[in-house]
Structure formats: C-alpha cells, structure tokens
Amino acid sequence: MEKIGAKFIIEILGRPPEHLESSLNDLIDRLGTEKGIKVVNKSFGKPKPVEKVENLWTAFADVELNFETLSHFFNTIMA
C-alpha cells in the first residue's frame, strides 16, 4: 500500500515570540512521534508582530508529512 503525503501550514498566535518558535517546534516533534506519521520536511517562518494589535505575534511552520493509512491522515486533520 502506498503512503499518503500531505503538506500542512500550521500557524499560531501568541506572545512572546520566542514561545511561538518553541511551541511550533514541539508540536511538529510530537507529530513525528505519532504512530503511522513521518515528518519528511519542515521549515519555520520567523514570528512577526500582528498589525494593529500591541504585543501579539504570529508564526507559521510549513510541514510535509507521510501517513501510513488514510485513518492516520484523517486523525491528524481532525485533532
């Protein structure tokens, strides 16, 4: 059976900016430890301040994942 590949863009909002970077990294590391999921590639954007809002930041990660089954894929997108 062929694996299922997908690209995800995960964005988070919060403060301080250093916390956003570590939270995104932790989330992707946890995804990679889930049974049936493999992280193929990941890249991170630098946190940027939110316009018109004081002391709030946004950051994103671009992640490529492989899933063993369609169930693993759906469990990930619905969690």
All heavy atoms as a GROMACS GRO file, in nm:
protein
  630
    1MET      N    1   0.084  -0.118   0.000
    1MET     CA    2   0.000   0.000   0.000
    1MET      C    3   0.089   0.124   0.000
    1MET      O    4   0.187   0.132   0.072
    1MET     CB    5  -0.089  -0.001   0.124
    1MET     CG    6  -0.186   0.110   0.128
    1MET     SD    7  -0.301   0.072   0.261
    1MET     CE    8  -0.388   0.219   0.272
    2GLU      N    9   0.051   0.220  -0.081
    2GLU     CA   10   0.129   0.343  -0.094
    2GLU      C   11   0.098   0.440   0.019
    2GLU      O   12  -0.015   0.451   0.065
    2GLU     CB   13   0.094   0.408  -0.228
    2GLU     CG   14   0.201   0.499  -0.277
    2GLU     CD   15   0.176   0.540  -0.421
    2GLU    OE1   16   0.155   0.451  -0.505
    2GLU    OE2   17   0.176   0.660  -0.446
    3LYS      N   18   0.200   0.509   0.064
    3LYS     CA   19   0.183   0.608   0.172
    3LYS      C   20   0.112   0.732   0.118
    3LYS      O   21   0.116   0.761  -0.001
    3LYS     CB   22   0.318   0.646   0.230
    3LYS     CG   23   0.385   0.531   0.301
    3LYS     CD   24   0.506   0.580   0.377
    3LYS     CE   25   0.584   0.464   0.428
    3LYS     NZ   26   0.552   0.414   0.554
    4ILE      N   27   0.049   0.805   0.208
    4ILE     CA   28  -0.022   0.928   0.173
    4ILE      C   29   0.064   1.046   0.215
    4ILE      O   30   0.106   1.054   0.331
    4ILE     CB   31  -0.158   0.933   0.245
    4ILE    CG1   32  -0.243   0.815   0.202
    4ILE    CG2   33  -0.229   1.065   0.217
    4ILE    CD1   34  -0.357   0.785   0.293
    5GLY      N   35   0.092   1.134   0.123
    5GLY     CA   36   0.172   1.253   0.152
    5GLY      C   37   0.084   1.377   0.158
    5GLY      O   38  -0.013   1.388   0.084
    6ALA      N   39   0.118   1.468   0.248
    6ALA     CA   40   0.041   1.592   0.260
    6ALA      C   41   0.131   1.702   0.312
    6ALA      O   42   0.227   1.676   0.384
    6ALA     CB   43  -0.077   1.573   0.355
    7LYS      N   44   0.098   1.825   0.274
    7LYS     CA   45   0.169   1.943   0.327
    7LYS      C   46   0.071   2.019   0.415
    7LYS      O   47  -0.044   2.039   0.378
    7LYS     CB   48   0.218   2.032   0.214
    7LYS     CG   49   0.340   1.976   0.143
    7LYS     CD   50   0.395   2.077   0.047
    7LYS     CE   51   0.509   2.147   0.116
    7LYS     NZ   52   0.582   2.237   0.029
    8PHE      N   53   0.119   2.059   0.531
    8PHE     CA   54   0.038   2.136   0.625
    8PHE      C   55   0.107   2.270   0.650
    8PHE      O   56   0.229   2.276   0.659
    8PHE     CB   57   0.030   2.063   0.760
    8PHE     CG   58  -0.058   1.943   0.760
    8PHE    CD1   59  -0.019   1.824   0.702
    8PHE    CD2   60  -0.182   1.947   0.821
    8PHE    CE1   61  -0.099   1.713   0.702
    8PHE    CE2   62  -0.264   1.837   0.824
    8PHE     CZ   63  -0.223   1.718   0.764
    9ILE      N   64   0.028   2.373   0.665
    9ILE     CA   65   0.077   2.501   0.714
    9ILE      C   66   0.009   2.522   0.849
    9ILE      O   67  -0.113   2.528   0.857
    9ILE     CB   68   0.046   2.617   0.617
    9ILE    CG1   69   0.117   2.595   0.485
    9ILE    CG2   70   0.087   2.750   0.680
    9ILE    CD1   71   0.083   2.696   0.378
   10ILE      N   72   0.090   2.528   0.952
   10ILE     CA   73   0.040   2.542   1.088
   10ILE      C   74   0.077   2.682   1.136
   10ILE      O   75   0.194   2.719   1.134
   10ILE     CB   76   0.102   2.436   1.180
   10ILE    CG1   77   0.070   2.296   1.126
   10ILE    CG2   78   0.051   2.452   1.323
   10ILE    CD1   79   0.148   2.185   1.194
   11GLU      N   80  -0.023   2.758   1.178
   11GLU     CA   81   0.000   2.894   1.225
   11GLU      C   82  -0.047   2.907   1.369
   11GLU      O   83  -0.152   2.853   1.406
   11GLU     CB   84  -0.074   2.996   1.138
   11GLU     CG   85  -0.046   3.139   1.176
   11GLU     CD   86  -0.114   3.239   1.085
   11GLU    OE1   87  -0.205   3.201   1.010
   11GLU    OE2   88  -0.076   3.357   1.090
   12ILE      N   89   0.032   2.978   1.450
   12ILE     CA   90  -0.008   3.004   1.588
   12ILE      C   91   0.006   3.153   1.617
   12ILE      O   92   0.080   3.224   1.551
   12ILE     CB   93   0.072   2.919   1.690
   12ILE    CG1   94   0.221   2.950   1.685
   12ILE    CG2   95   0.048   2.772   1.669
   12ILE    CD1   96   0.299   2.882   1.795
   13LEU      N   97  -0.066   3.194   1.720
   13LEU     CA   98  -0.072   3.334   1.760
   13LEU      C   99  -0.049   3.342   1.910
   13LEU      O  100  -0.102   3.260   1.985
   13LEU     CB  101  -0.212   3.388   1.725
   13LEU     CG  102  -0.246   3.531   1.754
   13LEU    CD1  103  -0.176   3.622   1.652
   13LEU    CD2  104  -0.397   3.550   1.743
   14GLY      N  105   0.032   3.436   1.954
   14GLY     CA  106   0.055   3.450   2.097
   14GLY      C  107   0.170   3.543   2.129
   14GLY      O  108   0.212   3.623   2.047
   15ARG      N  109   0.222   3.528   2.250
   15ARG     CA  110   0.337   3.605   2.293
   15ARG      C  111   0.408   3.528   2.402
   15ARG      O  112   0.344   3.445   2.469
   15ARG     CB  113   0.296   3.744   2.339
   15ARG     CG  114   0.206   3.746   2.459
   15ARG     CD  115   0.171   3.891   2.495
   15ARG     NE  116   0.046   3.894   2.564
   15ARG     CZ  117  -0.069   3.936   2.515
   15ARG    NH1  118  -0.075   3.983   2.395
   15ARG    NH2  119  -0.177   3.933   2.585
   16PRO      N  120   0.531   3.547   2.424
   16PRO     CA  121   0.630   3.623   2.348
   16PRO      C  122   0.672   3.547   2.222
   16PRO      O  123   0.644   3.427   2.210
   16PRO     CB  124   0.747   3.636   2.446
   16PRO     CG  125   0.739   3.514   2.531
   16PRO     CD  126   0.591   3.485   2.543
   17PRO      N  127   0.739   3.613   2.130
   17PRO     CA  128   0.774   3.548   2.002
   17PRO      C  129   0.860   3.423   2.020
   17PRO      O  130   0.847   3.327   1.943
   17PRO     CB  131   0.848   3.656   1.923
   17PRO     CG  132   0.871   3.769   2.016
   17PRO     CD  133   0.783   3.752   2.134
   18GLU      N  134   0.946   3.421   2.121
   18GLU     CA  135   1.032   3.303   2.143
   18GLU      C  136   0.947   3.181   2.179
   18GLU      O  137   0.980   3.068   2.144
   18GLU     CB  138   1.133   3.330   2.256
   18GLU     CG  139   1.226   3.446   2.232
   18GLU     CD  140   1.163   3.582   2.263
   18GLU    OE1  141   1.068   3.590   2.344
   18GLU    OE2  142   1.209   3.681   2.204
   19HIS      N  143   0.838   3.204   2.248
   19HIS     CA  144   0.748   3.094   2.287
   19HIS      C  145   0.681   3.033   2.164
   19HIS      O  146   0.659   2.912   2.158
   19HIS     CB  147   0.644   3.145   2.386
   19HIS     CG  148   0.549   3.040   2.432
   19HIS    ND1  149   0.588   2.934   2.510
   19HIS    CD2  150   0.417   3.023   2.410
   19HIS    CE1  151   0.485   2.857   2.534
   19HIS    NE2  152   0.379   2.910   2.474
   20LEU      N  153   0.648   3.116   2.066
   20LEU     CA  154   0.585   3.066   1.944
   20LEU      C  155   0.677   2.970   1.871
   20LEU      O  156   0.634   2.864   1.825
   20LEU     CB  157   0.546   3.181   1.852
   20LEU     CG  158   0.447   3.283   1.906
   20LEU    CD1  159   0.422   3.391   1.802
   20LEU    CD2  160   0.319   3.218   1.948
   21GLU      N  161   0.804   3.007   1.859
   21GLU     CA  162   0.900   2.921   1.790
   21GLU      C  163   0.914   2.787   1.859
   21GLU      O  164   0.910   2.681   1.794
   21GLU     CB  165   1.036   2.990   1.781
   21GLU     CG  166   1.038   3.111   1.691
   21GLU     CD  167   1.170   3.185   1.693
   21GLU    OE1  168   1.232   3.195   1.801
   21GLU    OE2  169   1.209   3.233   1.586
   22SER      N  170   0.929   2.787   1.991
   22SER     CA  171   0.947   2.661   2.063
   22SER      C  172   0.819   2.578   2.061
   22SER      O  173   0.824   2.455   2.050
   22SER     CB  174   0.994   2.686   2.206
   22SER     OG  175   0.896   2.754   2.280
   23SER      N  176   0.703   2.642   2.067
   23SER     CA  177   0.576   2.569   2.064
   23SER      C  178   0.554   2.500   1.929
   23SER      O  179   0.511   2.384   1.923
   23SER     CB  180   0.459   2.663   2.092
   23SER     OG  181   0.466   2.711   2.222
   24LEU      N  182   0.584   2.570   1.821
   24LEU     CA  183   0.572   2.509   1.688
   24LEU      C  184   0.667   2.391   1.673
   24LEU      O  185   0.629   2.285   1.622
   24LEU     CB  186   0.601   2.612   1.578
   24LEU     CG  187   0.486   2.696   1.530
   24LEU    CD1  188   0.535   2.803   1.432
   24LEU    CD2  189   0.380   2.611   1.464
   25ASN      N  190   0.789   2.408   1.718
   25ASN     CA  191   0.888   2.301   1.709
   25ASN      C  192   0.844   2.179   1.791
   25ASN      O  193   0.853   2.066   1.744
   25ASN     CB  194   1.025   2.352   1.754
   25ASN     CG  195   1.137   2.266   1.704
   25ASN    OD1  196   1.125   2.202   1.599
   25ASN    ND2  197   1.246   2.263   1.776
   26ASP      N  198   0.794   2.203   1.912
   26ASP     CA  199   0.746   2.094   1.997
   26ASP      C  200   0.628   2.021   1.932
   26ASP      O  201   0.621   1.897   1.935
   26ASP     CB  202   0.703   2.146   2.134
   26ASP     CG  203   0.819   2.192   2.219
   26ASP    OD1  204   0.936   2.161   2.184
   26ASP    OD2  205   0.795   2.261   2.320
   27LEU      N  206   0.535   2.096   1.874
   27LEU     CA  207   0.419   2.035   1.809
   27LEU      C  208   0.461   1.944   1.694
   27LEU      O  209   0.412   1.831   1.682
   27LEU     CB  210   0.325   2.145   1.758
   27LEU     CG  211   0.205   2.097   1.677
   27LEU    CD1  212   0.112   2.012   1.762
   27LEU    CD2  213   0.131   2.214   1.618
   28ILE      N  214   0.553   1.990   1.612
   28ILE     CA  215   0.597   1.910   1.498
   28ILE      C  216   0.677   1.789   1.545
   28ILE      O  217   0.664   1.680   1.488
   28ILE     CB  218   0.674   1.998   1.398
   28ILE    CG1  219   0.577   2.099   1.338
   28ILE    CG2  220   0.739   1.914   1.289
   28ILE    CD1  221   0.640   2.210   1.262
   29ASP      N  222   0.757   1.805   1.648
   29ASP     CA  223   0.828   1.690   1.705
   29ASP      C  224   0.730   1.585   1.755
   29ASP      O  225   0.750   1.465   1.735
   29ASP     CB  226   0.921   1.734   1.819
   29ASP     CG  227   1.044   1.809   1.770
   29ASP    OD1  228   1.073   1.803   1.648
   29ASP    OD2  229   1.109   1.874   1.853
   30ARG      N  230   0.622   1.628   1.822
   30ARG     CA  231   0.521   1.534   1.871
   30ARG      C  232   0.450   1.465   1.755
   30ARG      O  233   0.418   1.346   1.763
   30ARG     CB  234   0.420   1.605   1.959
   30ARG     CG  235   0.470   1.628   2.099
   30ARG     CD  236   0.357   1.669   2.192
   30ARG     NE  237   0.274   1.773   2.133
   30ARG     CZ  238   0.257   1.894   2.184
   30ARG    NH1  239   0.313   1.927   2.297
   30ARG    NH2  240   0.180   1.982   2.124
   31LEU      N  241   0.422   1.539   1.648
   31LEU     CA  242   0.361   1.477   1.530
   31LEU      C  243   0.450   1.365   1.476
   31LEU      O  244   0.400   1.259   1.438
   31LEU     CB  245   0.340   1.581   1.420
   31LEU     CG  246   0.209   1.653   1.413
   31LEU    CD1  247   0.214   1.762   1.306
   31LEU    CD2  248   0.094   1.560   1.387
   32GLY      N  249   0.580   1.390   1.474
   32GLY     CA  250   0.673   1.290   1.422
   32GLY      C  251   0.684   1.165   1.508
   32GLY      O  252   0.728   1.061   1.459
   33THR      N  253   0.644   1.172   1.634
   33THR     CA  254   0.649   1.054   1.720
   33THR      C  255   0.520   0.973   1.717
   33THR      O  256   0.515   0.863   1.773
   33THR     CB  257   0.679   1.094   1.867
   33THR    OG1  258   0.574   1.175   1.916
   33THR    CG2  259   0.812   1.166   1.878
   34GLU      N  260   0.415   1.026   1.654
   34GLU     CA  261   0.289   0.953   1.644
   34GLU      C  262   0.305   0.832   1.552
   34GLU      O  263   0.371   0.840   1.448
   34GLU     CB  264   0.178   1.044   1.588
   34GLU     CG  265   0.136   1.154   1.680
   34GLU     CD  266   0.057   1.105   1.799
   34GLU    OE1  267  -0.022   1.010   1.784
   34GLU    OE2  268   0.075   1.163   1.907
   35LYS      N  269   0.242   0.722   1.591
   35LYS     CA  270   0.247   0.601   1.510
   35LYS      C  271   0.178   0.626   1.375
   35LYS      O  272   0.070   0.684   1.370
   35LYS     CB  273   0.176   0.487   1.583
   35LYS     CG  274   0.182   0.357   1.509
   35LYS     CD  275   0.111   0.247   1.582
   35LYS     CE  276   0.123   0.122   1.497
   35LYS     NZ  277   0.021   0.026   1.522
   36GLY      N  278   0.244   0.586   1.267
   36GLY     CA  279   0.186   0.600   1.134
   36GLY      C  280   0.211   0.734   1.067
   36GLY      O  281   0.160   0.758   0.958
   37ILE      N  282   0.288   0.822   1.133
   37ILE     CA  283   0.316   0.954   1.076
   37ILE      C  284   0.466   0.976   1.072
   37ILE      O  285   0.537   0.949   1.169
   37ILE     CB  286   0.252   1.066   1.161
   37ILE    CG1  287   0.102   1.048   1.171
   37ILE    CG2  288   0.285   1.203   1.102
   37ILE    CD1  289   0.034   1.144   1.266
   38LYS      N  290   0.515   1.026   0.959
   38LYS     CA  291   0.657   1.058   0.945
   38LYS      C  292   0.670   1.201   0.893
   38LYS      O  293   0.608   1.237   0.794
   38LYS     CB  294   0.724   0.961   0.848
   38LYS     CG  295   0.871   0.990   0.830
   38LYS     CD  296   0.936   0.897   0.732
   38LYS     CE  297   1.082   0.937   0.714
   38LYS     NZ  298   1.143   0.871   0.603
   39VAL      N  299   0.753   1.280   0.962
   39VAL     CA  300   0.783   1.417   0.916
   39VAL      C  301   0.891   1.406   0.809
   39VAL      O  302   1.001   1.359   0.836
   39VAL     CB  303   0.829   1.507   1.033
   39VAL    CG1  304   0.867   1.644   0.981
   39VAL    CG2  305   0.722   1.516   1.140
   40VAL      N  306   0.857   1.449   0.688
   40VAL     CA  307   0.950   1.442   0.576
   40VAL      C  308   1.034   1.568   0.567
   40VAL      O  309   1.155   1.564   0.544
   40VAL     CB  310   0.874   1.419   0.443
   40VAL    CG1  311   0.969   1.418   0.325
   40VAL    CG2  312   0.794   1.291   0.450
   41ASN      N  313   0.969   1.682   0.585
   41ASN     CA  314   1.037   1.810   0.572
   41ASN      C  315   0.964   1.913   0.658
   41ASN      O  316   0.843   1.906   0.674
   41ASN     CB  317   1.038   1.855   0.426
   41ASN     CG  318   1.134   1.965   0.398
   41ASN    OD1  319   1.216   2.003   0.482
   41ASN    ND2  320   1.127   2.021   0.278
   42LYS      N  321   1.037   2.010   0.710
   42LYS     CA  322   0.975   2.117   0.789
   42LYS      C  323   1.057   2.244   0.774
   42LYS      O  324   1.179   2.240   0.762
   42LYS     CB  325   0.962   2.078   0.936
   42LYS     CG  326   1.094   2.049   1.005
   42LYS     CD  327   1.072   2.003   1.147
   42LYS     CE  328   1.206   1.966   1.210
   42LYS     NZ  329   1.190   1.920   1.347
   43SER      N  330   0.986   2.356   0.772
   43SER     CA  331   1.052   2.486   0.772
   43SER      C  332   0.966   2.582   0.852
   43SER      O  333   0.844   2.568   0.859
   43SER     CB  334   1.074   2.537   0.629
   43SER     OG  335   0.951   2.560   0.565
   44PHE      N  336   1.032   2.678   0.913
   44PHE     CA  337   0.966   2.770   1.005
   44PHE      C  338   0.980   2.913   0.956
   44PHE      O  339   1.087   2.953   0.912
   44PHE     CB  340   1.027   2.760   1.145
   44PHE     CG  341   1.013   2.624   1.207
   44PHE    CD1  342   1.113   2.528   1.192
   44PHE    CD2  343   0.900   2.591   1.279
   44PHE    CE1  344   1.101   2.403   1.248
   44PHE    CE2  345   0.887   2.466   1.336
   44PHE     CZ  346   0.987   2.372   1.321
   45GLY      N  347   0.873   2.989   0.969
   45GLY     CA  348   0.878   3.132   0.943
   45GLY      C  349   0.910   3.204   1.073
   45GLY      O  350   0.879   3.156   1.182
   46LYS      N  351   0.975   3.316   1.063
   46LYS     CA  352   1.007   3.396   1.181
   46LYS      C  353   0.880   3.461   1.236
   46LYS      O  354   0.795   3.504   1.159
   46LYS     CB  355   1.108   3.506   1.146
   46LYS     CG  356   1.243   3.454   1.103
   46LYS     CD  357   1.316   3.403   1.225
   46LYS     CE  358   1.454   3.356   1.184
   46LYS     NZ  359   1.519   3.282   1.286
   47PRO      N  360   0.866   3.468   1.368
   47PRO     CA  361   0.750   3.537   1.426
   47PRO      C  362   0.745   3.683   1.381
   47PRO      O  363   0.847   3.750   1.371
   47PRO     CB  364   0.774   3.528   1.576
   47PRO     CG  365   0.864   3.410   1.594
   47PRO     CD  366   0.951   3.409   1.472
   48LYS      N  367   0.623   3.728   1.352
   48LYS     CA  368   0.601   3.866   1.309
   48LYS      C  369   0.493   3.928   1.396
   48LYS      O  370   0.397   3.861   1.434
   48LYS     CB  371   0.555   3.870   1.163
   48LYS     CG  372   0.660   3.821   1.066
   48LYS     CD  373   0.611   3.833   0.925
   48LYS     CE  374   0.720   3.781   0.831
   48LYS     NZ  375   0.681   3.791   0.692
   49PRO      N  376   0.507   4.057   1.426
   49PRO     CA  377   0.403   4.123   1.505
   49PRO      C  378   0.272   4.133   1.426
   49PRO      O  379   0.274   4.152   1.305
   49PRO     CB  380   0.461   4.261   1.535
   49PRO     CG  381   0.573   4.279   1.440
   49PRO     CD  382   0.618   4.145   1.393
   50VAL      N  383   0.161   4.118   1.496
   50VAL     CA  384   0.030   4.132   1.434
   50VAL      C  385   0.001   4.281   1.416
   50VAL      O  386   0.020   4.360   1.508
   50VAL     CB  387  -0.079   4.066   1.522
   50VAL    CG1  388  -0.218   4.088   1.464
   50VAL    CG2  389  -0.050   3.917   1.537
   51GLU      N  390  -0.044   4.316   1.297
   51GLU     CA  391  -0.075   4.457   1.268
   51GLU      C  392  -0.193   4.505   1.352
   51GLU      O  393  -0.288   4.430   1.375
   51GLU     CB  394  -0.108   4.474   1.120
   51GLU     CG  395   0.012   4.452   1.029
   51GLU     CD  396  -0.024   4.473   0.883
   51GLU    OE1  397  -0.125   4.540   0.854
   51GLU    OE2  398   0.049   4.421   0.799
   52LYS      N  399  -0.186   4.626   1.398
   52LYS     CA  400  -0.291   4.695   1.472
   52LYS      C  401  -0.322   4.631   1.607
   52LYS      O  402  -0.426   4.659   1.665
   52LYS     CB  403  -0.418   4.705   1.388
   52LYS     CG  404  -0.400   4.781   1.258
   52LYS     CD  405  -0.528   4.788   1.181
   52LYS     CE  406  -0.504   4.859   1.048
   52LYS     NZ  407  -0.623   4.864   0.967
   53VAL      N  408  -0.233   4.542   1.655
   53VAL     CA  409  -0.251   4.482   1.787
   53VAL      C  410  -0.117   4.490   1.859
   53VAL      O  411  -0.015   4.447   1.806
   53VAL     CB  412  -0.297   4.335   1.778
   53VAL    CG1  413  -0.310   4.275   1.916
   53VAL    CG2  414  -0.426   4.323   1.700
   54GLU      N  415  -0.118   4.542   1.978
   54GLU     CA  416   0.005   4.560   2.052
   54GLU      C  417   0.044   4.430   2.124
   54GLU      O  418  -0.040   4.363   2.184
   54GLU     CB  419  -0.011   4.672   2.155
   54GLU     CG  420   0.120   4.712   2.220
   54GLU     CD  421   0.102   4.831   2.311
   54GLU    OE1  422   0.024   4.922   2.277
   54GLU    OE2  423   0.166   4.832   2.417
   55ASN      N  424   0.172   4.395   2.115
   55ASN     CA  425   0.230   4.283   2.189
   55ASN      C  426   0.167   4.148   2.157
   55ASN      O  427   0.143   4.066   2.246
   55ASN     CB  428   0.224   4.312   2.340
   55ASN     CG  429   0.320   4.223   2.416
   55ASN    OD1  430   0.420   4.176   2.364
   55ASN    ND2  431   0.289   4.200   2.542
   56LEU      N  432   0.138   4.123   2.029
   56LEU     CA  433   0.085   3.995   1.985
   56LEU      C  434   0.159   3.955   1.858
   56LEU      O  435   0.181   4.038   1.770
   56LEU     CB  436  -0.066   4.004   1.960
   56LEU     CG  437  -0.143   3.874   1.951
   56LEU    CD1  438  -0.126   3.791   2.078
   56LEU    CD2  439  -0.290   3.902   1.928
   57TRP      N  440   0.198   3.828   1.850
   57TRP     CA  441   0.282   3.780   1.740
   57TRP      C  442   0.217   3.659   1.674
   57TRP      O  443   0.137   3.588   1.733
   57TRP     CB  444   0.418   3.740   1.794
   57TRP     CG  445   0.491   3.853   1.857
   57TRP    CD1  446   0.467   3.910   1.979
   57TRP    CD2  447   0.598   3.927   1.800
   57TRP    NE1  448   0.554   4.014   2.002
   57TRP    CE2  449   0.636   4.026   1.893
   57TRP    CE3  450   0.667   3.919   1.680
   57TRP    CZ2  451   0.738   4.116   1.869
   57TRP    CZ3  452   0.770   4.008   1.657
   57TRP    CH2  453   0.804   4.106   1.750
   58THR      N  454   0.255   3.636   1.548
   58THR     CA  455   0.210   3.519   1.475
   58THR      C  456   0.332   3.451   1.411
   58THR      O  457   0.429   3.517   1.374
   58THR     CB  458   0.105   3.556   1.368
   58THR    OG1  459   0.058   3.436   1.307
   58THR    CG2  460   0.161   3.648   1.262
   59ALA      N  461   0.326   3.319   1.402
   59ALA     CA  462   0.434   3.242   1.339
   59ALA      C  463   0.372   3.121   1.270
   59ALA      O  464   0.262   3.078   1.304
   59ALA     CB  465   0.537   3.198   1.443
   60PHE      N  466   0.444   3.068   1.171
   60PHE     CA  467   0.392   2.952   1.100
   60PHE      C  468   0.504   2.851   1.073
   60PHE      O  469   0.622   2.882   1.080
   60PHE     CB  470   0.327   2.994   0.967
   60PHE     CG  471   0.426   3.032   0.861
   60PHE    CD1  472   0.470   2.939   0.769
   60PHE    CD2  473   0.476   3.161   0.854
   60PHE    CE1  474   0.563   2.975   0.672
   60PHE    CE2  475   0.567   3.198   0.758
   60PHE     CZ  476   0.612   3.103   0.666
   61ALA      N  477   0.460   2.729   1.044
   61ALA     CA  478   0.551   2.622   1.003
   61ALA      C  479   0.491   2.556   0.880
   61ALA      O  480   0.370   2.536   0.871
   61ALA     CB  481   0.570   2.520   1.114
   62ASP      N  482   0.575   2.524   0.786
   62ASP     CA  483   0.537   2.452   0.665
   62ASP      C  484   0.591   2.310   0.683
   62ASP      O  485   0.712   2.291   0.696
   62ASP     CB  486   0.597   2.519   0.542
   62ASP     CG  487   0.548   2.462   0.411
   62ASP    OD1  488   0.457   2.378   0.413
   62ASP    OD2  489   0.601   2.503   0.307
   63VAL      N  490   0.502   2.210   0.689
   63VAL     CA  491   0.541   2.074   0.724
   63VAL      C  492   0.492   1.976   0.618
   63VAL      O  493   0.376   1.981   0.576
   63VAL     CB  494   0.481   2.033   0.861
   63VAL    CG1  495   0.532   1.898   0.904
   63VAL    CG2  496   0.508   2.137   0.966
   64GLU      N  497   0.581   1.888   0.575
   64GLU     CA  498   0.544   1.781   0.483
   64GLU      C  499   0.545   1.651   0.561
   64GLU      O  500   0.643   1.616   0.627
   64GLU     CB  501   0.645   1.775   0.367
   64GLU     CG  502   0.608   1.678   0.260
   64GLU     CD  503   0.705   1.681   0.143
   64GLU    OE1  504   0.789   1.773   0.136
   64GLU    OE2  505   0.696   1.589   0.060
   65LEU      N  506   0.432   1.578   0.554
   65LEU     CA  507   0.415   1.457   0.632
   65LEU      C  508   0.378   1.340   0.541
   65LEU      O  509   0.314   1.359   0.437
   65LEU     CB  510   0.303   1.473   0.736
   65LEU     CG  511   0.318   1.586   0.836
   65LEU    CD1  512   0.188   1.604   0.913
   65LEU    CD2  513   0.432   1.558   0.931
   66ASN      N  514   0.419   1.219   0.581
   66ASN     CA  515   0.374   1.096   0.518
   66ASN      C  516   0.292   1.018   0.620
   66ASN      O  517   0.329   1.009   0.737
   66ASN     CB  518   0.492   1.009   0.474
   66ASN     CG  519   0.548   1.052   0.341
   66ASN    OD1  520   0.487   1.128   0.267
   66ASN    ND2  521   0.667   1.005   0.309
   67PHE      N  522   0.180   0.962   0.574
   67PHE     CA  523   0.090   0.886   0.659
   67PHE      C  524   0.083   0.743   0.608
   67PHE      O  525   0.075   0.720   0.487
   67PHE     CB  526  -0.050   0.947   0.658
   67PHE     CG  527  -0.053   1.089   0.706
   67PHE    CD1  528  -0.042   1.195   0.617
   67PHE    CD2  529  -0.064   1.118   0.840
   67PHE    CE1  530  -0.045   1.326   0.660
   67PHE    CE2  531  -0.067   1.249   0.885
   67PHE     CZ  532  -0.057   1.353   0.795
   68GLU      N  533   0.082   0.646   0.700
   68GLU     CA  534   0.073   0.506   0.661
   68GLU      C  535  -0.065   0.470   0.606
   68GLU      O  536  -0.076   0.388   0.515
   68GLU     CB  537   0.107   0.415   0.779
   68GLU     CG  538   0.254   0.411   0.810
   68GLU     CD  539   0.286   0.312   0.921
   68GLU    OE1  540   0.199   0.231   0.958
   68GLU    OE2  541   0.398   0.319   0.972
   69THR      N  542  -0.169   0.530   0.663
   69THR     CA  543  -0.305   0.499   0.619
   69THR      C  544  -0.387   0.626   0.611
   69THR      O  545  -0.351   0.731   0.666
   69THR     CB  546  -0.375   0.404   0.719
   69THR    OG1  547  -0.393   0.472   0.843
   69THR    CG2  548  -0.297   0.275   0.739
   70LEU      N  549  -0.501   0.614   0.547
   70LEU     CA  550  -0.594   0.726   0.539
   70LEU      C  551  -0.648   0.760   0.678
   70LEU      O  552  -0.673   0.878   0.708
   70LEU     CB  553  -0.709   0.689   0.444
   70LEU     CG  554  -0.796   0.802   0.393
   70LEU    CD1  555  -0.715   0.913   0.329
   70LEU    CD2  556  -0.900   0.750   0.296
   71SER      N  557  -0.662   0.662   0.765
   71SER     CA  558  -0.708   0.687   0.902
   71SER      C  559  -0.610   0.777   0.977
   71SER      O  560  -0.651   0.867   1.050
   71SER     CB  561  -0.724   0.557   0.978
   71SER     OG  562  -0.830   0.483   0.926
   72HIS      N  563  -0.479   0.753   0.960
   72HIS     CA  564  -0.379   0.838   1.026
   72HIS      C  565  -0.391   0.982   0.976
   72HIS      O  566  -0.380   1.078   1.053
   72HIS     CB  567  -0.238   0.786   1.000
   72HIS     CG  568  -0.206   0.661   1.073
   72HIS    ND1  569  -0.200   0.539   1.009
   72HIS    CD2  570  -0.181   0.637   1.203
   72HIS    CE1  571  -0.170   0.446   1.097
   72HIS    NE2  572  -0.159   0.503   1.217
   73PHE      N  573  -0.414   0.997   0.846
   73PHE     CA  574  -0.430   1.130   0.788
   73PHE      C  575  -0.551   1.202   0.848
   73PHE      O  576  -0.542   1.315   0.896
   73PHE     CB  577  -0.443   1.121   0.636
   73PHE     CG  578  -0.478   1.251   0.569
   73PHE    CD1  579  -0.385   1.352   0.558
   73PHE    CD2  580  -0.605   1.270   0.518
   73PHE    CE1  581  -0.418   1.472   0.496
   73PHE    CE2  582  -0.638   1.390   0.456
   73PHE     CZ  583  -0.545   1.491   0.445
   74PHE      N  584  -0.667   1.134   0.846
   74PHE     CA  585  -0.788   1.197   0.899
   74PHE      C  586  -0.779   1.224   1.048
   74PHE      O  587  -0.830   1.326   1.096
   74PHE     CB  588  -0.912   1.113   0.866
   74PHE     CG  589  -0.957   1.128   0.724
   74PHE    CD1  590  -0.965   1.019   0.640
   74PHE    CD2  591  -0.989   1.253   0.673
   74PHE    CE1  592  -1.006   1.033   0.508
   74PHE    CE2  593  -1.030   1.269   0.541
   74PHE     CZ  594  -1.038   1.158   0.458
   75ASN      N  595  -0.716   1.137   1.123
   75ASN     CA  596  -0.700   1.161   1.267
   75ASN      C  597  -0.616   1.286   1.292
   75ASN      O  598  -0.641   1.360   1.386
   75ASN     CB  599  -0.634   1.041   1.335
   75ASN     CG  600  -0.729   0.924   1.349
   75ASN    OD1  601  -0.850   0.939   1.343
   75ASN    ND2  602  -0.673   0.806   1.366
   76THR      N  603  -0.519   1.311   1.206
   76THR     CA  604  -0.434   1.428   1.222
   76THR      C  605  -0.509   1.557   1.189
   76THR      O  606  -0.500   1.655   1.262
   76THR     CB  607  -0.308   1.416   1.133
   76THR    OG1  608  -0.238   1.298   1.171
   76THR    CG2  609  -0.217   1.536   1.148
   77ILE      N  610  -0.583   1.556   1.081
   77ILE     CA  611  -0.651   1.681   1.044
   77ILE      C  612  -0.772   1.710   1.131
   77ILE      O  613  -0.813   1.825   1.143
   77ILE     CB  614  -0.691   1.686   0.894
   77ILE    CG1  615  -0.792   1.577   0.860
   77ILE    CG2  616  -0.570   1.677   0.805
   77ILE    CD1  617  -0.849   1.590   0.720
   78MET      N  618  -0.827   1.610   1.198
   78MET     CA  619  -0.944   1.632   1.283
   78MET      C  620  -0.907   1.655   1.429
   78MET      O  621  -0.992   1.690   1.509
   78MET     CB  622  -1.040   1.514   1.272
   78MET     CG  623  -1.092   1.493   1.131
   78MET     SD  624  -1.167   1.640   1.063
   78MET     CE  625  -1.335   1.612   1.105
   79ALA      N  626  -0.781   1.635   1.464
   79ALA     CA  627  -0.740   1.650   1.606
   79ALA      C  628  -0.722   1.795   1.643
   79ALA      O  629  -0.706   1.883   1.570
   79ALA     CB  630  -0.610   1.576   1.629
   0.00000   0.00000   0.00000
